[in-house]
Amino acid sequence: MAKQQTKQKVKLRQTPTAQNKLALYLDWSKENKRKREYLNLIVFEKPKTVIERHHNKEVYEKAEIIRAERERQFFTDDIDEAFEQRKIKSLDFYTFFDEYLTNYTKKDKRVMVAVYGLFKKFAPPPLTTKDVDEALCFKFKEYLENTLNGESPASYLARFKKFMAYSSRDGKGKLFKKNPTLNIKVAKAKGVIIKDTLTIVELNALIASKCGNDEVRRAFLFACNTGLRFVDIKALKWQNIKTDMVEVVQAKTDVKVKISINENAKAFLAERGKDDEAVFRLPSHNGTVKNLDYWAKRAGLDKHITFHCARHTFGTLLAYYENDILTISKLLGHTSLTHTTKYIRVAEELKKKAVNSIPTLNLNPQP
């Protein structure tokens, strides 16, 4: 009596693709849903030569191995996961990233968009999800550290990790079975804020130099005396400017701050406009950065200045001139004193540097 064969649940099928060519695919039905998995395998419909017949034999053997594996997965309920993973690996990484940014509504979206741009520059398309592994993500971390200054590498990497966590199987995106950035740590830079801070001498050098855009010039120097971020400066309306006070709700933290406008800051305000008019008519963020780079070079400064630099300068000067930590924290709109202590440390380092700049005395004069 012949041994009864088990009926196949996963079937190998073929469909015409070109003249004398067939594409192989698998199909199966589960829970009344039919699915197909194309194998990217082609055979000759009517092989005419020994080579074509040999080709067909090898391809069918390979296809049967895949079919048998899918059959095993079918009976262990793993076939749907295997099918989805195979489909996911061929997805375009940037298509998914674009979709994520489109639906992203948090207040750090501008930074998240910048991260997207930097990753695209680091790993130009086309890029499939199977190309984005731990090794590539680690190289991106090194790229950020070599490209950006100050705390930006850590900040940008943290946001990239946030996107990758969302995209992993344990997040809502389900793009990766395991998060490729899980073991890549965000290391906070230590002591680098000094190069992002301007001294009074450097501020005077900027004031004495020509800037290509007067709106950028006044806005930056106003920020150095108020500590406002670029996003808050750009959105600043005349209704936020009281007699001797600027009042804003910070876009990043939703914290309302009230900052006295000192005589320096007043000098960089134009004639008052209507309440709903912008105080500073700034170009785009990229345009502003280009103007600042040009201005720093004209002033002879070997520093990459940004509005973060202006904010750091304000915080450091407050600490340098002996203002207490609580006052500094409130003026900067910090939600924790941890963020404020770095300005105290930098101010102390600047004082130490100033003292050590005194030339060494000749303590052993000759009679």
VOPAGU-2260 file (C-alpha; in pm, 1 decimal, decimal comma):
REM VOPAGU-2260
SITE   aa  ch    i         X         Y         Z
SITE  MET   A    0       0,0       0,0       0,0
SITE  ALA   A    1     149,0     331,0    -108,1
SITE  LYS   A    2     228,1     585,7     165,4
SITE  GLN   A    3     -24,1     870,6     161,3
SITE  GLN   A    4     138,7    1207,9      95,0
SITE  THR   A    5      51,5    1515,5     301,3
SITE  LYS   A    6    -130,8    1774,8      92,9
SITE  GLN   A    7      78,2    2086,2      45,8
SITE  LYS   A    8     -51,3    2401,9     214,2
SITE  VAL   A    9     207,1    2632,3      54,8
SITE  LYS   A   10     213,4    2591,3    -322,3
SITE  LEU   A   11     480,1    2685,9    -574,4
SITE  ARG   A   12     326,5    2859,6    -872,6
SITE  GLN   A   13     445,1    3047,7   -1178,6
SITE  THR   A   14     328,2    3334,4   -1392,4
SITE  PRO   A   15     449,2    3464,7   -1733,5
SITE  THR   A   16     674,7    3770,8   -1721,7
SITE  ALA   A   17     842,8    3795,6   -2061,4
SITE  GLN   A   18     885,5    3592,1   -2377,2
SITE  ASN   A   19     966,1    3233,0   -2275,9
SITE  LYS   A   20    1011,4    3337,9   -1907,7
SITE  LEU   A   21     814,9    3253,5   -1593,9
SITE  ALA   A   22     831,5    3412,5   -1248,7
SITE  LEU   A   23     799,8    3180,0    -950,0
SITE  TYR   A   24     594,7    3263,7    -643,9
SITE  LEU   A   25     439,0    3095,8    -342,6
SITE  ASP   A   26      79,7    3121,1    -236,9
SITE  TRP   A   27    -117,2    2999,9      60,7
SITE  SER   A   28    -448,7    3059,4     228,6
SITE  LYS   A   29    -494,5    3119,7     598,7
SITE  GLU   A   30    -804,1    3236,9     781,5
SITE  ASN   A   31    -974,3    3281,8     443,4
SITE  LYS   A   32    -701,6    3526,5     331,3
SITE  ARG   A   33    -487,4    3445,5      31,7
SITE  LYS   A   34    -128,5    3566,8      18,2
SITE  ARG   A   35     145,4    3560,2    -241,6
SITE  GLU   A   36     518,2    3579,9    -197,5
SITE  TYR   A   37     719,1    3646,4    -511,3
SITE  LEU   A   38    1059,4    3480,8    -496,3
SITE  ASN   A   39    1251,5    3688,5    -753,9
SITE  LEU   A   40    1327,5    3362,0    -933,4
SITE  ILE   A   41    1287,5    3326,3   -1310,4
SITE  VAL   A   42    1279,5    3006,4   -1521,2
SITE  PHE   A   43    1248,7    2936,4   -1890,3
SITE  GLU   A   44     896,7    2835,4   -1993,9
SITE  LYS   A   45    1026,2    2607,1   -2269,0
SITE  PRO   A   46    1398,6    2543,3   -2217,1
SITE  LYS   A   47    1570,4    2477,5   -2547,6
SITE  THR   A   48    1929,9    2415,9   -2452,5
SITE  VAL   A   49    2118,8    2210,6   -2196,1
SITE  ILE   A   50    2216,2    2532,0   -2016,4
SITE  GLU   A   51    1853,4    2648,6   -1992,3
SITE  ARG   A   52    1739,1    2309,2   -1864,1
SITE  HIS   A   53    2019,4    2307,5   -1605,8
SITE  HIS   A   54    1920,7    2661,4   -1500,3
SITE  ASN   A   55    1559,2    2556,0   -1453,0
SITE  LYS   A   56    1660,4    2254,2   -1244,3
SITE  GLU   A   57    1872,2    2466,0   -1005,6
SITE  VAL   A   58    1606,8    2736,7    -970,9
SITE  TYR   A   59    1326,2    2488,6    -902,5
SITE  GLU   A   60    1541,5    2317,5    -637,6
SITE  LYS   A   61    1605,1    2654,7    -470,4
SITE  ALA   A   62    1234,9    2743,7    -489,3
SITE  GLU   A   63    1138,7    2408,7    -335,8
SITE  ILE   A   64    1372,3    2470,7     -40,4
SITE  ILE   A   65    1199,9    2805,5      23,8
SITE  ARG   A   66     856,2    2646,5     -20,8
SITE  ALA   A   67     938,5    2372,1     229,7
SITE  GLU   A   68    1056,0    2631,7     483,5
SITE  ARG   A   69     736,0    2832,0     437,9
SITE  GLU   A   70     537,5    2510,1     479,0
SITE  ARG   A   71     711,5    2451,1     811,8
SITE  GLN   A   72     635,2    2808,1     914,1
SITE  PHE   A   73     272,9    2759,8     808,4
SITE  PHE   A   74     221,7    2478,7    1058,3
SITE  THR   A   75     404,8    2667,9    1337,5
SITE  ASP   A   76     205,3    2988,9    1270,8
SITE  ASP   A   77     525,0    3178,1    1181,3
SITE  ILE   A   78     455,3    3220,5     811,9
SITE  ASP   A   79     280,2    3557,7     837,2
SITE  GLU   A   80     568,1    3705,4    1037,8
SITE  ALA   A   81     823,7    3567,4     789,7
SITE  PHE   A   82     620,3    3708,1     500,7
SITE  GLU   A   83     595,1    4052,8     661,2
SITE  GLN   A   84     967,3    4060,7     741,6
SITE  ARG   A   85    1057,7    3973,4     382,0
SITE  LYS   A   86     826,7    4247,9     258,6
SITE  ILE   A   87     955,5    4501,6     511,8
SITE  LYS   A   88    1321,9    4446,5     420,0
SITE  SER   A   89    1258,0    4568,3      67,6
SITE  LEU   A   90    1090,6    4892,3     180,9
SITE  ASP   A   91    1256,4    5224,4     105,5
SITE  PHE   A   92    1389,3    5361,6     434,4
SITE  TYR   A   93    1336,1    5727,4     339,1
SITE  THR   A   94     975,2    5668,3     233,9
SITE  PHE   A   95     902,6    5548,6     585,6
SITE  PHE   A   96    1105,7    5834,4     741,1
SITE  ASP   A   97     911,3    6086,1     527,9
SITE  GLU   A   98     581,8    5943,0     647,9
SITE  TYR   A   99     700,1    5960,5    1008,6
SITE  LEU   A  100     793,8    6329,7     973,5
SITE  THR   A  101     464,2    6412,7     801,1
SITE  ASN   A  102     273,3    6284,0    1102,3
SITE  TYR   A  103     520,4    6420,8    1360,5
SITE  THR   A  104     367,7    6708,2    1557,7
SITE  LYS   A  105     601,7    6756,7    1854,5
SITE  LYS   A  106     784,9    7084,8    1909,8
SITE  ASP   A  107    1126,5    6949,0    1816,2
SITE  LYS   A  108    1010,1    6876,0    1460,3
SITE  ARG   A  109    1258,5    7123,8    1311,8
SITE  VAL   A  110    1545,0    6934,1    1475,7
SITE  MET   A  111    1396,3    6599,8    1368,0
SITE  VAL   A  112    1381,3    6727,1    1007,4
SITE  ALA   A  113    1746,1    6833,9    1038,3
SITE  VAL   A  114    1836,1    6481,2    1156,9
SITE  TYR   A  115    1659,4    6339,7     851,1
SITE  GLY   A  116    1858,2    6572,4     625,3
SITE  LEU   A  117    2189,5    6479,6     785,5
SITE  PHE   A  118    2119,4    6105,6     763,0
SITE  LYS   A  119    2024,1    6145,6     396,7
SITE  LYS   A  120    2351,8    6328,0     335,0
SITE  PHE   A  121    2541,6    6057,5     526,6
SITE  ALA   A  122    2369,0    5764,7     349,6
SITE  PRO   A  123    2224,4    5888,3      17,5
SITE  PRO   A  124    1922,3    5709,5    -132,2
SITE  PRO   A  125    1829,2    5456,1    -249,8
SITE  LEU   A  126    1838,7    5286,1      88,9
SITE  THR   A  127    1625,3    4989,7     189,7
SITE  THR   A  128    1547,7    4898,5     547,8
SITE  LYS   A  129    1770,3    4591,0     528,2
SITE  ASP   A  130    2065,6    4828,0     468,3
SITE  VAL   A  131    2003,2    5010,4     796,9
SITE  ASP   A  132    2175,4    4792,7    1054,8
SITE  GLU   A  133    2366,4    4857,4    1378,2
SITE  ALA   A  134    2696,3    4909,5    1194,2
SITE  LEU   A  135    2547,8    5182,9     972,4
SITE  CYS   A  136    2381,2    5353,2    1269,9
SITE  PHE   A  137    2708,4    5351,2    1463,6
SITE  LYS   A  138    2886,6    5511,5    1166,8
SITE  PHE   A  139    2612,4    5777,2    1164,1
SITE  LYS   A  140    2688,4    5846,7    1532,8
SITE  GLU   A  141    3055,3    5901,1    1440,7
SITE  TYR   A  142    2948,9    6118,8    1145,8
SITE  LEU   A  143    2746,1    6343,3    1380,1
SITE  GLU   A  144    3038,3    6371,9    1621,8
SITE  ASN   A  145    3274,6    6470,6    1339,3
SITE  THR   A  146    3029,6    6709,0    1169,3
SITE  LEU   A  147    2856,2    6895,4    1452,2
SITE  ASN   A  148    2978,7    7090,7    1753,0
SITE  GLY   A  149    2880,8    7129,8    2115,9
SITE  GLU   A  150    2583,6    6929,5    2237,0
SITE  SER   A  151    2436,3    6888,8    1888,3
SITE  PRO   A  152    2579,2    6538,2    1819,2
SITE  ALA   A  153    2416,1    6399,5    2133,9
SITE  SER   A  154    2091,1    6587,6    2070,4
SITE  TYR   A  155    2064,6    6471,9    1708,4
SITE  LEU   A  156    2156,1    6112,9    1791,0
SITE  ALA   A  157    1891,7    6104,3    2065,6
SITE  ARG   A  158    1625,6    6204,2    1814,4
SITE  PHE   A  159    1748,5    5952,5    1556,2
SITE  LYS   A  160    1725,2    5682,6    1824,9
SITE  LYS   A  161    1372,6    5803,0    1899,3
SITE  PHE   A  162    1270,8    5747,0    1536,6
SITE  MET   A  163    1442,4    5406,7    1525,5
SITE  ALA   A  164    1267,7    5300,0    1847,6
SITE  TYR   A  165     934,7    5396,9    1692,2
SITE  SER   A  166    1025,9    5198,3    1380,8
SITE  SER   A  167    1121,9    4881,8    1564,4
SITE  ARG   A  168     897,1    4585,7    1629,6
SITE  ASP   A  169     830,5    4696,6    1985,7
SITE  GLY   A  170     711,3    5036,7    1864,9
SITE  LYS   A  171     417,4    5143,3    1651,3
SITE  GLY   A  172     610,6    5145,7    1326,5
SITE  LYS   A  173     717,1    4779,3    1319,0
SITE  LEU   A  174     983,7    4842,4    1058,6
SITE  PHE   A  175    1264,3    4656,2    1234,3
SITE  LYS   A  176    1242,7    4334,5    1432,2
SITE  LYS   A  177    1518,7    4467,2    1659,8
SITE  ASN   A  178    1606,5    4832,2    1708,3
SITE  PRO   A  179    1949,8    4881,2    1535,7
SITE  THR   A  180    2034,2    5170,6    1771,8
SITE  LEU   A  181    1948,7    4987,4    2093,5
SITE  ASN   A  182    2314,7    4944,2    2196,3
SITE  ILE   A  183    2434,4    5281,9    2067,9
SITE  LYS   A  184    2467,3    5518,0    2361,1
SITE  VAL   A  185    2416,2    5893,9    2360,8
SITE  ALA   A  186    2723,9    6043,9    2525,4
SITE  LYS   A  187    2683,3    6399,2    2649,8
SITE  ALA   A  188    2978,2    6615,0    2553,6
SITE  LYS   A  189    3168,0    6762,0    2846,4
SITE  GLY   A  190    3319,4    7107,2    2854,6
SITE  VAL   A  191    3246,8    7181,4    2487,9
SITE  ILE   A  192    3009,0    7467,6    2565,0
SITE  ILE   A  193    3306,4    7706,9    2600,2
SITE  LYS   A  194    3367,8    7716,3    2225,5
SITE  ASP   A  195    2995,9    7793,8    2178,6
SITE  THR   A  196    3014,6    8094,2    2409,8
SITE  LEU   A  197    3118,0    8448,6    2325,2
SITE  THR   A  198    3311,7    8676,7    2556,8
SITE  ILE   A  199    3248,5    9050,3    2591,1
SITE  VAL   A  200    3557,2    9110,6    2375,2
SITE  GLU   A  201    3417,5    8882,9    2100,6
SITE  LEU   A  202    3074,2    9045,9    2120,4
SITE  ASN   A  203    3235,3    9386,2    2073,9
SITE  ALA   A  204    3427,2    9248,9    1775,0
SITE  LEU   A  205    3096,8    9141,9    1618,0
SITE  ILE   A  206    2935,3    9479,2    1688,1
SITE  ALA   A  207    3227,6    9652,6    1519,0
SITE  SER   A  208    3205,5    9428,4    1210,2
SITE  LYS   A  209    2969,8    9427,6     915,2
SITE  CYS   A  210    2698,8    9163,0     895,8
SITE  GLY   A  211    2533,2    9090,4     561,6
SITE  ASN   A  212    2185,1    9118,3     711,5
SITE  ASP   A  213    2100,1    9382,5     971,3
SITE  GLU   A  214    1792,1    9190,9    1093,4
SITE  VAL   A  215    2011,1    8888,6    1168,8
SITE  ARG   A  216    2269,7    9113,4    1338,3
SITE  ARG   A  217    2018,4    9281,2    1569,0
SITE  ALA   A  218    1829,8    8957,0    1644,7
SITE  PHE   A  219    2148,7    8770,0    1736,1
SITE  LEU   A  220    2278,1    9044,2    1967,9
SITE  PHE   A  221    1931,3    9075,1    2122,3
SITE  ALA   A  222    1941,3    8696,3    2187,2
SITE  CYS   A  223    2283,4    8731,7    2351,0
SITE  ASN   A  224    2120,8    8968,0    2600,5
SITE  THR   A  225    1794,9    8776,5    2654,5
SITE  GLY   A  226    1881,5    8408,8    2596,5
SITE  LEU   A  227    1589,0    8350,0    2358,6
SITE  ARG   A  228    1613,5    8058,7    2115,9
SITE  PHE   A  229    1594,6    8107,7    1737,9
SITE  VAL   A  230    1239,0    7969,3    1720,6
SITE  ASP   A  231    1124,8    8218,1    1986,6
SITE  ILE   A  232    1312,4    8512,0    1833,4
SITE  LYS   A  233    1162,0    8438,3    1490,8
SITE  ALA   A  234     810,1    8422,7    1637,9
SITE  LEU   A  235     859,5    8730,0    1859,7
SITE  LYS   A  236     585,9    8995,6    1813,1
SITE  TRP   A  237     581,8    9351,9    1939,3
SITE  GLN   A  238     301,2    9253,5    2175,3
SITE  ASN   A  239     561,2    9039,9    2357,8
SITE  ILE   A  240     771,4    9350,2    2424,1
SITE  LYS   A  241     656,1    9546,2    2724,2
SITE  THR   A  242     823,8    9866,6    2846,1
SITE  ASP   A  243    1129,4    9703,7    3001,1
SITE  MET   A  244    1034,2    9339,0    2968,8
SITE  VAL   A  245    1000,6    9064,4    2708,9
SITE  GLU   A  246     740,4    8797,1    2782,9
SITE  VAL   A  247     722,1    8474,7    2580,0
SITE  VAL   A  248     604,0    8117,7    2615,4
SITE  GLN   A  249     901,1    7912,8    2501,2
SITE  ALA   A  250     814,5    7688,7    2205,1
SITE  LYS   A  251    1043,5    7410,1    2324,3
SITE  THR   A  252     924,1    7380,0    2684,9
SITE  ASP   A  253     589,5    7564,6    2703,7
SITE  VAL   A  254     741,9    7756,9    2994,6
SITE  LYS   A  255     653,4    8126,9    3018,5
SITE  VAL   A  256     954,2    8349,2    3082,5
SITE  LYS   A  257     981,7    8717,0    3168,9
SITE  ILE   A  258    1317,4    8875,8    3096,6
SITE  SER   A  259    1415,6    9231,4    3172,9
SITE  ILE   A  260    1537,6    9414,7    2865,2
SITE  ASN   A  261    1873,0    9570,4    2955,8
SITE  GLU   A  262    2018,1    9871,5    2779,5
SITE  ASN   A  263    2218,6    9648,8    2547,3
SITE  ALA   A  264    1906,8    9462,6    2431,2
SITE  LYS   A  265    1712,7    9788,4    2382,8
SITE  ALA   A  266    1985,1    9912,5    2148,3
SITE  PHE   A  267    1910,7    9626,9    1907,5
SITE  LEU   A  268    1535,1    9686,6    1880,8
SITE  ALA   A  269    1400,1    9882,5    1585,1
SITE  GLU   A  270    1122,3   10139,4    1610,1
SITE  ARG   A  271     815,7    9973,7    1762,3
SITE  GLY   A  272     564,5    9833,0    1515,7
SITE  LYS   A  273     208,1    9702,8    1548,2
SITE  ASP   A  274     139,4    9443,1    1814,1
SITE  ASP   A  275      95,9    9157,1    1561,9
SITE  GLU   A  276     407,2    9247,1    1360,0
SITE  ALA   A  277     732,5    9053,7    1391,5
SITE  VAL   A  278    1007,4    9225,3    1589,6
SITE  PHE   A  279    1274,6    9075,9    1361,4
SITE  ARG   A  280    1216,6    8982,2     996,5
SITE  LEU   A  281    1458,1    8692,8     969,4
SITE  PRO   A  282    1535,7    8474,3     668,4
SITE  SER   A  283    1510,9    8094,5     688,6
SITE  HIS   A  284    1716,6    7908,0     948,2
SITE  ASN   A  285    1974,6    7810,8     683,1
SITE  GLY   A  286    1987,9    8167,8     555,1
SITE  THR   A  287    2039,0    8296,6     908,7
SITE  VAL   A  288    2323,2    8049,9     972,6
SITE  LYS   A  289    2499,0    8158,3     652,2
SITE  ASN   A  290    2475,8    8523,2     758,5
SITE  LEU   A  291    2618,3    8439,6    1100,8
SITE  ASP   A  292    2909,6    8244,5     947,1
SITE  TYR   A  293    2991,9    8540,0     719,7
SITE  TRP   A  294    2969,1    8782,1    1012,0
SITE  ALA   A  295    3196,8    8574,4    1238,6
SITE  LYS   A  296    3464,7    8558,3     967,4
SITE  ARG   A  297    3445,4    8935,6     914,6
SITE  ALA   A  298    3491,4    8981,5    1290,4
SITE  GLY   A  299    3794,7    8749,9    1292,2
SITE  LEU   A  300    3628,5    8490,0    1516,8
SITE  ASP   A  301    3733,3    8128,6    1480,5
SITE  LYS   A  302    3395,2    8006,3    1603,3
SITE  HIS   A  303    3082,7    7865,9    1442,3
SITE  ILE   A  304    2820,7    8094,8    1593,2
SITE  THR   A  305    2451,4    8006,0    1604,9
SITE  PHE   A  306    2151,4    8115,7    1809,5
SITE  HIS   A  307    2240,9    7833,5    2049,5
SITE  CYS   A  308    2570,1    8019,7    2091,3
SITE  ALA   A  309    2375,5    8338,3    2173,2
SITE  ARG   A  310    2173,7    8155,0    2437,4
SITE  HIS   A  311    2488,7    7996,0    2584,2
SITE  THR   A  312    2652,8    8338,3    2591,3
SITE  PHE   A  313    2362,9    8489,6    2788,1
SITE  GLY   A  314    2362,8    8207,0    3044,0
SITE  THR   A  315    2739,2    8210,3    3085,7
SITE  LEU   A  316    2760,5    8587,4    3125,8
SITE  LEU   A  317    2489,5    8574,8    3392,8
SITE  ALA   A  318    2694,4    8315,4    3582,6
SITE  TYR   A  319    3024,2    8495,8    3520,9
SITE  TYR   A  320    2890,8    8811,8    3683,0
SITE  GLU   A  321    2782,8    8624,5    3996,8
SITE  ASN   A  322    2407,6    8585,2    3947,1
SITE  ASP   A  323    2261,9    8298,6    4151,5
SITE  ILE   A  324    2163,8    7971,3    3988,7
SITE  LEU   A  325    1789,2    8007,3    4054,7
SITE  THR   A  326    1778,3    8347,0    3884,6
SITE  ILE   A  327    1970,4    8214,4    3582,7
SITE  SER   A  328    1742,0    7912,0    3562,3
SITE  LYS   A  329    1426,9    8125,4    3560,8
SITE  LEU   A  330    1562,6    8367,2    3300,9
SITE  LEU   A  331    1652,9    8078,7    3069,4
SITE  GLY   A  332    1321,0    7903,4    3130,9
SITE  HIS   A  333    1488,4    7580,7    3241,6
SITE  THR   A  334    1267,8    7305,1    3380,7
SITE  SER   A  335    1553,6    7167,5    3589,2
SITE  LEU   A  336    1859,0    7314,0    3763,4
SITE  THR   A  337    2063,5    7037,5    3600,2
SITE  HIS   A  338    2050,3    7233,8    3274,6
SITE  THR   A  339    2164,4    7550,2    3449,9
SITE  THR   A  340    2468,9    7411,1    3632,3
SITE  LYS   A  341    2666,0    7382,2    3307,9
SITE  TYR   A  342    2670,6    7763,4    3281,3
SITE  ILE   A  343    2808,3    7786,0    3636,1
SITE  ARG   A  344    3085,4    7539,3    3544,9
SITE  VAL   A  345    3174,5    7725,0    3226,9
SITE  ALA   A  346    3180,8    8060,6    3404,8
SITE  GLU   A  347    3418,3    7917,4    3666,4
SITE  GLU   A  348    3644,9    7780,3    3391,9
SITE  LEU   A  349    3647,4    8119,9    3219,8
SITE  LYS   A  350    3741,3    8291,7    3546,9
SITE  LYS   A  351    4020,0    8040,8    3603,5
SITE  LYS   A  352    4143,1    8097,0    3249,0
SITE  ALA   A  353    4137,7    8473,4    3305,0
SITE  VAL   A  354    4345,4    8443,9    3624,2
SITE  ASN   A  355    4593,0    8208,4    3458,5
SITE  SER   A  356    4636,6    8454,6    3172,3
SITE  ILE   A  357    4839,1    8685,3    3400,7
SITE  PRO   A  358    5204,9    8651,8    3293,9
SITE  THR   A  359    5433,9    8461,4    3528,2
SITE  LEU   A  360    5636,0    8692,2    3753,7
SITE  ASN   A  361    6008,5    8660,0    3793,5
SITE  LEU   A  362    6018,9    8534,4    4150,5
SITE  ASN   A  363    6398,3    8496,0    4159,9
SITE  PRO   A  364    6537,5    8835,1    4057,7
SITE  GLN   A  365    6912,7    8863,7    4031,6
SITE  PRO   A  366    7074,1    9115,0    4271,8
